[in-house]
Amino acid sequence: MAAAVVATLISSHLPTAHAATDDEAKASPSSFLEGGIPVSRPSPVTTFQPLTMAVPGRPVALQIKISAPTTGKKLPVILLSHGHGSSNHLSSLHGYAPLADFFAAHGFVVIQPTHLDSTTLGLRDANDPEASLHWRSRVQDMTDILDHLDDLQKAVPGLRGRLDSSRIAVVGHSMGGTTATMLLGQGLTDPVDGPLNLADDRIKAGVAMAPAGNGADLTPPAKAQSPAMRTLTFDTMTKPALIVYGDNDFNPAFSARRNWRADAYHQSPGPKSLLTLFGAQHSLGGVAGYDAKETTDENPQRVAQLRAMSWAYLRSQLYPGDPAWARAVTALNRTAQPLGKIESK
């Protein structure tokens, strides 16, 4: 699939304490803590937006934001998928700064597409059988990005040759979390094309925050809204993943089961881990944006622990032998008043 990638705007540096070298990024964390969890030394970050990719057959060009450390080589990559929320801009490349800024400052190149369901595009009510979720095009966006990863890094000044295309992860929240579970092997059935497995072998691991649960347990109105989503299952989701679940994330409009959004852990084969956040609602403390009005459970400490645990999980998955995850779990368990708990299989 041919695509033209154009960089149209470059933002300024985001200052942090220290520019970590590649060796430092791989080193075990020592004195740096995020929400009480040990993490690597932060580095300055440069953000580029929007990159535009003209994809044949897509109704609008794919808009992309890339955030990267200003130094370092062989940098791992995170594809970050936004949610389907009702806000004007959080459901686009402009959202999820609490996650993107942190991951980039701690050694990842973060790539954020604007999916077709973004409110910024006005396509939720389009005459399209996948509207309003545009679930399949979300996965296709990630595939297109990976297909043109070399073009993207060439389009960003200072990024050429600095990515490690063998170390790619996916992170998403809400519908973005479901985009992540699809890319990690979740099964579903398209009404026209039949059973699908949309896993991408280039993605080695992922973090799914508040993803949709088993489609059979959707309420009848939710099933009617999206016939494909009612077929979601997890028995084929074999790739390593951290599932993040708020134990107060309950919406009877979606499912009558209170733990529905933890299904990606409980109903999938290992290796998997589950981070249960105590008292967290769907916003998980505020991952979609700084001081976002729609965050009903704003808690900066919760967000700090969530992103530190997610970072540590991906470090250890992408770099086998890296002790970041083991140290993070130990630190969480030793917290006097922990905000969550970890279980693994």
C-alpha positions as CSV (number, residue, x, y, z in Angstrom):
1,M,0.0,0.0,0.0
2,A,1.6,3.3,-1.1
3,A,1.6,6.2,1.3
4,A,3.1,9.6,1.4
5,V,4.3,10.9,4.7
6,V,4.7,14.6,5.4
7,A,5.9,16.3,8.5
8,T,4.2,19.7,8.8
9,L,5.0,21.0,12.3
10,I,7.7,20.6,14.9
11,S,7.2,21.4,18.5
12,S,9.8,22.5,21.0
13,H,11.6,20.4,23.5
14,L,9.9,19.3,26.8
15,P,12.5,19.9,29.5
16,T,13.3,17.2,32.0
17,A,16.2,16.4,34.3
18,H,18.7,14.5,32.2
19,A,19.2,13.2,28.7
20,A,19.6,9.4,29.2
21,T,22.0,7.5,26.9
22,D,20.9,4.3,25.3
23,D,22.9,2.4,27.9
24,E,21.3,4.3,30.7
25,A,17.9,3.6,29.4
26,K,18.6,-0.1,29.5
27,A,20.2,0.0,32.9
28,S,18.3,-1.0,36.1
29,P,16.6,2.0,37.7
30,S,18.0,3.3,40.9
31,S,17.0,6.6,42.6
32,F,14.2,7.7,40.2
33,L,10.7,7.0,41.4
34,E,7.3,7.5,39.7
35,G,4.4,7.1,42.2
36,G,6.8,5.1,44.4
37,I,7.8,2.8,41.5
38,P,11.4,2.7,40.3
39,V,11.9,3.9,36.7
40,S,14.7,5.0,34.5
41,R,16.3,8.4,34.4
42,P,14.1,10.8,32.3
43,S,15.4,12.6,29.3
44,P,14.2,15.6,27.3
45,V,11.6,14.9,24.6
46,T,10.8,16.3,21.2
47,T,7.3,16.1,19.7
48,F,6.4,16.2,16.0
49,Q,2.9,16.8,14.9
50,P,1.0,16.3,12.7
51,L,2.7,13.9,10.3
52,T,0.2,13.1,7.6
53,M,0.0,9.8,5.7
54,A,-2.1,9.6,2.6
55,V,-3.5,6.0,2.7
56,P,-5.4,4.8,-0.4
57,G,-9.1,4.1,0.4
58,R,-9.0,6.0,3.7
59,P,-11.6,8.9,3.7
60,V,-9.0,11.3,5.2
61,A,-5.3,11.2,5.6
62,L,-3.9,9.5,8.7
63,Q,-2.7,12.1,11.1
64,I,0.1,11.1,13.5
65,K,2.0,12.5,16.4
66,I,5.5,11.2,17.3
67,S,7.2,11.9,20.7
68,A,10.8,10.7,21.2
69,P,13.8,11.2,23.5
70,T,16.2,13.8,22.1
71,T,19.1,11.3,22.5
72,G,19.6,7.6,22.2
73,K,19.6,5.0,19.5
74,K,17.9,1.6,19.0
75,L,14.8,3.1,20.7
76,P,11.8,0.8,21.3
77,V,8.4,1.9,19.9
78,I,5.0,2.3,21.5
79,L,1.9,2.5,19.3
80,L,-0.6,4.5,21.5
81,S,-4.3,4.2,20.6
82,H,-6.7,6.8,21.9
83,G,-10.2,6.0,23.3
84,H,-13.6,6.7,21.8
85,G,-14.6,9.2,24.4
86,S,-17.0,12.1,23.9
87,S,-14.4,14.9,24.3
88,N,-13.5,17.1,21.3
89,H,-9.7,16.4,21.2
90,L,-8.7,13.7,23.6
91,S,-9.9,11.2,21.1
92,S,-7.1,12.1,18.7
93,L,-3.4,12.6,18.5
94,H,-3.8,15.5,20.9
95,G,-4.9,13.3,23.8
96,Y,-3.2,11.0,26.3
97,A,-0.3,13.3,27.1
98,P,0.0,11.9,30.6
99,L,1.0,8.6,29.0
100,A,2.8,9.8,25.8
101,D,5.0,12.4,27.7
102,F,6.1,9.8,30.3
103,F,6.8,7.0,27.9
104,A,8.9,9.2,25.6
105,A,10.8,10.8,28.5
106,H,11.7,7.2,29.6
107,G,13.1,5.9,26.4
108,F,10.3,5.0,24.0
109,V,9.3,6.5,20.7
110,V,5.6,7.0,21.0
111,I,3.5,7.1,17.9
112,Q,-0.1,8.3,18.2
113,P,-2.6,8.1,15.3
114,T,-5.9,9.9,15.0
115,H,-8.4,7.1,14.3
116,L,-11.5,7.6,12.1
117,D,-13.8,7.5,15.2
118,S,-12.1,10.7,16.5
119,T,-14.6,13.5,17.2
120,T,-12.1,15.8,15.4
121,L,-12.9,14.2,12.1
122,G,-16.7,14.1,12.2
123,L,-17.0,10.6,10.8
124,R,-18.8,8.8,13.6
125,D,-22.1,9.2,11.9
126,A,-20.7,8.5,8.4
127,N,-22.4,6.0,6.1
128,D,-20.0,3.2,7.0
129,P,-20.9,-0.2,8.4
130,E,-18.1,0.2,11.0
131,A,-19.2,3.6,12.3
132,S,-19.2,4.8,14.9
133,L,-16.4,2.8,16.4
134,H,-14.5,2.2,13.2
135,W,-12.9,-0.8,15.0
136,R,-11.3,-2.4,11.9
137,S,-9.8,0.8,10.6
138,R,-8.2,1.4,14.0
139,V,-6.2,-1.8,13.6
140,Q,-5.5,-0.9,10.0
141,D,-4.1,2.4,11.1
142,M,-1.5,0.6,13.3
143,T,-0.7,-1.8,10.4
144,D,-0.1,1.1,8.0
145,I,2.1,2.8,10.6
146,L,4.3,-0.3,10.9
147,D,4.4,-0.8,7.2
148,H,5.8,2.7,6.8
149,L,7.9,3.0,9.9
150,D,11.0,3.8,7.9
151,D,9.2,6.6,6.0
152,L,7.9,8.1,9.3
153,Q,11.3,8.2,11.0
154,K,12.8,9.8,7.9
155,A,10.1,12.5,7.9
156,V,11.0,13.5,11.5
157,P,14.2,15.6,11.8
158,G,16.7,13.8,14.0
159,L,14.8,10.5,14.2
160,R,16.2,8.7,11.2
161,G,18.0,5.5,12.1
162,R,17.2,5.7,15.8
163,L,14.3,3.2,16.0
164,D,14.5,-0.5,16.9
165,S,11.9,-2.0,14.7
166,S,12.3,-5.4,16.5
167,R,11.0,-3.9,19.8
168,I,7.4,-2.7,19.2
169,A,4.6,-2.6,21.7
170,V,1.0,-1.4,21.7
171,V,-0.8,0.6,24.4
172,G,-4.4,1.8,24.4
173,H,-7.2,2.9,26.7
174,S,-10.9,2.1,26.4
175,M,-11.6,1.5,22.7
176,G,-7.9,2.0,22.3
177,G,-7.4,-0.8,24.8
178,T,-9.6,-3.0,22.5
179,T,-7.5,-1.9,19.6
180,A,-4.6,-3.2,21.5
181,T,-6.2,-6.5,22.4
182,M,-7.1,-7.0,18.7
183,L,-3.5,-6.5,17.7
184,L,-2.5,-8.9,20.4
185,G,-4.7,-11.7,19.0
186,Q,-8.2,-11.2,20.3
187,G,-10.7,-13.0,18.2
188,L,-13.9,-11.5,16.7
189,T,-16.2,-12.2,13.8
190,D,-17.0,-9.7,11.0
191,P,-20.6,-9.9,9.8
192,V,-19.3,-10.0,6.2
193,D,-15.9,-11.6,6.3
194,G,-16.4,-14.1,9.1
195,P,-13.9,-14.9,11.9
196,L,-10.8,-12.6,12.1
197,N,-7.5,-12.6,13.9
198,L,-5.9,-9.2,13.5
199,A,-2.8,-9.9,15.5
200,D,0.4,-8.3,14.1
201,D,3.6,-10.3,14.6
202,R,5.7,-7.1,14.7
203,I,4.0,-6.2,18.0
204,K,5.7,-8.1,20.7
205,A,3.7,-7.1,23.8
206,G,1.1,-4.6,24.9
207,V,-0.8,-2.8,27.7
208,A,-4.6,-2.7,27.4
209,M,-6.2,-0.2,29.8
210,A,-9.9,-0.7,30.4
211,P,-10.5,-2.7,27.2
212,A,-13.9,-4.1,26.3
213,G,-14.7,-7.5,27.7
214,N,-16.4,-10.6,26.3
215,G,-18.9,-9.6,23.6
216,A,-21.4,-12.2,24.7
217,D,-21.9,-10.2,27.9
218,L,-22.7,-6.9,26.3
219,T,-26.1,-5.5,26.9
220,P,-28.6,-5.9,24.0
221,P,-28.5,-2.2,23.0
222,A,-24.6,-2.4,22.9
223,K,-24.8,-5.5,20.8
224,A,-27.1,-3.8,18.4
225,Q,-24.8,-0.8,18.0
226,S,-21.9,-2.9,16.8
227,P,-22.5,-6.5,15.6
228,A,-18.8,-7.3,15.4
229,M,-18.1,-6.2,19.0
230,R,-20.6,-8.7,20.4
231,T,-18.3,-11.5,19.1
232,L,-15.2,-10.5,21.0
233,T,-13.4,-13.5,22.6
234,F,-10.0,-13.9,24.1
235,D,-9.0,-17.5,23.7
236,T,-6.6,-16.7,20.8
237,M,-5.0,-13.7,22.5
238,T,-1.7,-15.4,23.1
239,K,0.8,-12.4,23.1
240,P,2.1,-11.1,26.4
241,A,0.0,-8.3,27.8
242,L,-0.7,-6.2,30.9
243,I,-4.4,-5.6,31.4
244,V,-5.3,-2.6,33.5
245,Y,-8.6,-2.6,35.2
246,G,-10.3,-0.2,37.6
247,D,-12.4,-2.1,40.2
248,N,-15.0,0.7,40.1
249,D,-15.1,0.8,36.3
250,F,-18.7,-0.3,35.8
251,N,-21.2,1.0,33.3
252,P,-24.5,-1.0,33.0
253,A,-25.0,0.4,29.5
254,F,-22.2,-2.0,28.4
255,S,-22.4,-5.0,30.7
256,A,-24.1,-6.1,33.9
257,R,-20.9,-7.6,35.1
258,R,-18.7,-5.4,37.3
259,N,-15.5,-7.1,36.3
260,W,-16.3,-7.1,32.5
261,R,-13.3,-5.0,31.6
262,A,-10.9,-7.5,33.2
263,D,-12.0,-10.3,30.8
264,A,-8.9,-9.8,28.6
265,Y,-6.9,-11.2,31.5
266,H,-9.2,-13.8,33.0
267,Q,-10.3,-15.3,29.6
268,S,-7.1,-15.3,27.6
269,P,-4.1,-17.7,27.8
270,G,-0.9,-16.6,29.4
271,P,1.5,-15.0,29.7
272,K,-0.6,-12.2,31.1
273,S,-0.6,-9.8,34.0
274,L,-3.5,-7.9,35.6
275,L,-3.1,-4.5,37.3
276,T,-6.2,-3.9,39.4
277,L,-6.5,-0.3,40.5
278,F,-8.5,0.2,43.7
279,G,-11.4,2.6,43.4
280,A,-10.5,3.5,39.8
281,Q,-13.2,4.3,37.3
282,H,-13.0,4.2,33.6
283,S,-10.6,7.2,33.4
284,L,-8.1,5.3,35.6
285,G,-7.3,8.5,37.4
286,G,-6.9,10.7,34.3
287,V,-4.9,8.9,31.6
288,A,-6.6,10.7,28.7
289,G,-5.4,14.2,29.4
290,Y,-4.1,16.6,32.0
291,D,-7.0,18.1,34.1
292,A,-9.5,16.7,31.7
293,K,-13.1,17.6,32.6
294,E,-14.4,14.1,31.8
295,T,-12.1,12.5,34.3
296,T,-14.5,11.4,37.1
297,D,-11.8,9.9,39.4
298,E,-8.9,12.3,39.0
299,N,-5.9,11.0,41.0
300,P,-2.4,12.0,39.8
301,Q,-0.8,9.4,42.1
302,R,-2.9,6.6,40.5
303,V,-1.8,7.8,37.0
304,A,1.8,7.9,38.2
305,Q,1.7,4.3,39.4
306,L,-0.2,3.1,36.3
307,R,2.3,4.6,33.8
308,A,5.3,3.5,35.8
309,M,4.0,-0.1,36.1
310,S,3.1,-0.1,32.3
311,W,6.6,1.2,31.5
312,A,8.3,-1.4,33.6
313,Y,6.1,-4.2,32.1
314,L,7.1,-3.2,28.6
315,R,10.7,-2.8,29.4
316,S,10.9,-6.4,30.7
317,Q,8.9,-7.8,27.8
318,L,10.9,-6.1,25.1
319,Y,14.2,-6.6,26.8
320,P,14.2,-10.1,28.3
321,G,16.2,-10.2,31.5
322,D,15.5,-6.5,32.3
323,P,14.5,-6.4,36.0
324,A,12.2,-3.4,35.7
325,W,8.9,-5.4,36.0
326,A,10.1,-7.5,39.0
327,R,11.3,-4.4,40.8
328,A,8.0,-2.5,40.0
329,V,5.9,-5.4,41.4
330,T,8.0,-5.5,44.5
331,A,7.7,-1.8,45.0
332,L,4.0,-1.8,44.6
333,N,3.6,-4.7,47.1
334,R,5.7,-2.8,49.6
335,T,3.7,0.4,49.4
336,A,2.2,1.2,52.7
337,Q,-1.2,2.1,51.1
338,P,-1.0,0.5,47.6
339,L,-3.3,1.9,45.0
340,G,-3.5,-1.5,43.2
341,K,-2.4,-5.1,43.0
342,I,-0.8,-7.3,40.5
343,E,-1.6,-10.9,39.5
344,S,0.0,-12.9,36.7
345,K,-0.4,-16.2,34.9
